[in-house]
C-alpha cells in the first residue's frame, strides 16, 4: 500500500531546509534605550522581512520572560543582497503590562 521508505526520503530535506534557513537570520543583543524602551538589531541573508522577524521574535521573548507583552514602537531596515550581503533591521519596542 504505502511505500514508507520513499515517503521518508521525500520528508528528509524539510528538516535540513529549516535548519539552513534558520541559520540565515539572527538577532543581536537587546539594548535598553530608556526606562521601558529597548532596541534589538537583526540581520538576514534572506531579505529584510526575515531579519525584522528575527528581531521581533527576540523582542517578544524578552518581554515574555519578564511577564509582559511586547509593543513595537518602530523599525528600520537597510537593504542587502539576498544570499550575498545581509540586510540589517533595527526593532524598537517597549515591554508593557
Secondary structure, DSSP 8 states (H G I E B T S, - for coil): ---HHHHHHHHHHHHHHHHHHHTTEEEEEEEE-SSSEEEEEEEESS-HHHHHHHHHHHHHHHHHHTT-EEEEEEEEEE--BTTTB-EEEEEEEEEE-
